[in-house]
Amino acid sequence: SSSSSSSSSSYGDSDSRRDLQKDAALWDSAIKEARSLLDEASQLAEQQTRAELEEAFETDFVDEMSADSASTSRRGVEVSEMTEEEASEMLYSIWLKHGANEVQASRLVEESPKEGRYASPRRIERKLVRLSRILPACKLAVMALADMRILYQPSSAILATLIELMKWFDADTAMAMMQEEPRLATELRAGGGSGGDYDSGAPTLEAMVLETCEALRGIGGSAAASDAAVFFALSEEPSLIIKLPPLRDSCLSWRSRDIAEFPMDLQNSIAWAMRMKHAT
């Protein structure tokens, strides 16, 4: 009787192990399938985002070429159609519509171009509408307040900047970075192209991003920081991409540098970025 009970228990344990192994195999299969579906969904989402951006650019490009074909005399007519006060009121309304508060809108009215291609409020509005198709998550007024040159950047250059940033960041984060630091589009070359206000000798966005990552890993002895942590820090302080690489020392590595040797505003940005980096 005892032998029979022992044998039954042994068979029961064996069945339990087989059930556990079967369950484990099923879980492994389910996890692999879920990962496969997630990867596929991520690729489709990225392709859709890029397709939407390219479609926005195509529409923008046609509009921009049509607008550029207008004659100089026509631009003069647009300006003369309204008084200076009417033009200011229209500009104020335009900037409010594109993300400015009342104080910012007033400043932008004063700082908006008074001559040349964008002297007309209607031309500014058309440009902002085109930009909003490419950068739907951006407050364009905030960008213009930081760098009015964004109006003069070709749409192709702005789109190239966004797509290149999306190599490291999602679309919303990339747009937030461009809103905070529009010089990413106005001073750096993306995708090997050229922009509106810089020459072909300007630094590339990719080179500046990678150099800034190296600097953040080195300053303060943080060489072991993960890529995810460093890129998160950049998303918090995108101005570092502009400010930090030019301070590279040809003799000293970033790891040998003391944060105290940098300008105070840069020290603050680095400290904030590194603090956020270690918080991830």
FENZI-V342882 format. One record per backbone hydrogen bond with DSSP energy under -0.5 kcal/mol. CO is the residue of the C=O (numbers start at 0). NH is the residue of the N-H. E is the energy in kcal/mol with one decimal. If there is no record, write none. Layout:
CO&NH&E ; CO&NH&E
This chain:
0&4&-2.2 ; 1&5&-2.3 ; 2&6&-2.5 ; 3&7&-2.3 ; 4&8&-2.3 ; 5&9&-2.2 ; 6&10&-2.4 ; 7&11&-2.3 ; 8&12&-2.5 ; 9&13&-2.3 ; 10&14&-2.5 ; 11&15&-2.2 ; 12&16&-2.5 ; 13&17&-2.4 ; 14&18&-2.5 ; 15&19&-2.6 ; 16&20&-2.9 ; 17&21&-2.6 ; 18&22&-2.8 ; 19&23&-2.9 ; 20&24&-2.5 ; 21&25&-2.4 ; 22&26&-2.6 ; 23&27&-2.8 ; 24&28&-2.4 ; 25&29&-2.6 ; 26&30&-2.9 ; 27&31&-2.5 ; 28&32&-2.3 ; 29&33&-2.5 ; 30&34&-2.7 ; 31&35&-2.4 ; 32&36&-2.5 ; 33&37&-2.6 ; 34&38&-2.8 ; 35&39&-2.4 ; 36&40&-2.6 ; 37&41&-2.5 ; 38&42&-2.4 ; 39&43&-2.4 ; 40&44&-2.5 ; 41&45&-2.4 ; 42&46&-2.5 ; 43&47&-2.6 ; 44&48&-2.5 ; 45&49&-2.5 ; 46&50&-2.5 ; 47&51&-2.7 ; 48&52&-2.3 ; 49&53&-2.8 ; 50&54&-2.5 ; 51&55&-2.4 ; 52&56&-2.4 ; 53&57&-2.6 ; 54&58&-2.2 ; 55&59&-2.4 ; 56&60&-3.7 ; 57&61&-2.0 ; 58&62&-2.2 ; 59&63&-3.1 ; 60&64&-2.6 ; 61&65&-2.2 ; 62&66&-2.5 ; 63&67&-2.5 ; 64&68&-1.0 ; 66&69&-1.3 ; 70&74&-1.6 ; 71&75&-1.9 ; 72&76&-1.9 ; 73&77&-2.2 ; 74&78&-1.9 ; 75&79&-2.1 ; 76&80&-1.2 ; 78&81&-1.0 ; 82&86&-2.5 ; 83&87&-2.2 ; 84&88&-2.3 ; 85&89&-2.3 ; 86&90&-2.6 ; 87&91&-2.5 ; 88&92&-2.0 ; 89&93&-2.3 ; 90&94&-2.8 ; 91&95&-1.9 ; 92&96&-2.0 ; 93&97&-1.1 ; 94&99&-2.2 ; 95&98&-1.4 ; 97&140&-2.6 ; 100&104&-2.9 ; 101&105&-2.0 ; 102&106&-2.0 ; 103&107&-2.6 ; 104&108&-2.0 ; 105&109&-1.6 ; 106&110&-2.1 ; 107&111&-1.7 ; 115&118&-1.7 ; 119&123&-2.0 ; 120&124&-2.6 ; 121&125&-2.4 ; 122&126&-2.2 ; 123&127&-2.5 ; 124&128&-2.4 ; 125&129&-2.1 ; 126&130&-2.6 ; 127&131&-2.2 ; 128&132&-0.8 ; 129&132&-0.8 ; 129&133&-0.9 ; 130&134&-3.1 ; 134&137&-1.8 ; 137&139&-1.1 ; 138&141&-0.6 ; 138&142&-1.7 ; 139&143&-2.6 ; 140&144&-2.1 ; 141&145&-1.6 ; 142&146&-2.5 ; 146&149&-1.9 ; 147&150&-1.8 ; 148&151&-1.2 ; 148&152&-0.8 ; 149&152&-0.5 ; 153&156&-0.5 ; 153&157&-1.9 ; 154&158&-2.8 ; 155&159&-2.2 ; 156&160&-2.0 ; 157&161&-2.2 ; 158&162&-2.6 ; 159&163&-2.3 ; 160&164&-2.4 ; 161&165&-1.6 ; 163&166&-1.7 ; 164&167&-1.9 ; 164&168&-2.1 ; 169&173&-2.7 ; 170&174&-2.4 ; 171&175&-2.2 ; 172&176&-2.3 ; 173&177&-2.0 ; 174&178&-2.4 ; 175&179&-2.1 ; 176&180&-2.6 ; 180&183&-2.0 ; 181&184&-2.0 ; 181&185&-1.7 ; 182&186&-2.3 ; 182&187&-0.7 ; 188&204&-3.3 ; 189&192&-2.0 ; 198&201&-2.0 ; 202&188&-2.4 ; 203&207&-2.0 ; 204&208&-2.5 ; 205&209&-2.5 ; 206&210&-2.2 ; 207&211&-2.1 ; 208&212&-2.2 ; 209&213&-2.1 ; 210&214&-2.3 ; 211&215&-2.6 ; 212&216&-2.0 ; 213&217&-1.7 ; 214&218&-3.1 ; 216&221&-1.0 ; 217&220&-2.4 ; 221&224&-2.1 ; 225&229&-2.1 ; 226&230&-2.9 ; 227&231&-1.8 ; 228&232&-1.9 ; 229&233&-2.0 ; 230&234&-2.1 ; 231&235&-1.4 ; 232&236&-1.8 ; 236&239&-1.9 ; 237&240&-1.5 ; 238&241&-0.9 ; 238&242&-2.4 ; 239&243&-2.4 ; 239&244&-0.6 ; 243&246&-2.0 ; 244&247&-1.9 ; 252&255&-1.1 ; 253&256&-1.3 ; 256&219&-0.6 ; 257&260&-2.1 ; 258&261&-1.5 ; 262&266&-2.5 ; 263&267&-2.4 ; 264&268&-1.8 ; 265&269&-2.8 ; 266&270&-2.9 ; 267&271&-2.4 ; 268&272&-2.6 ; 269&273&-2.9 ; 270&274&-2.1 ; 271&275&-2.4 ; 272&276&-2.2 ; 273&277&-2.3 ; 274&278&-0.8 ; 275&279&-0.6 ; 276&279&-1.1
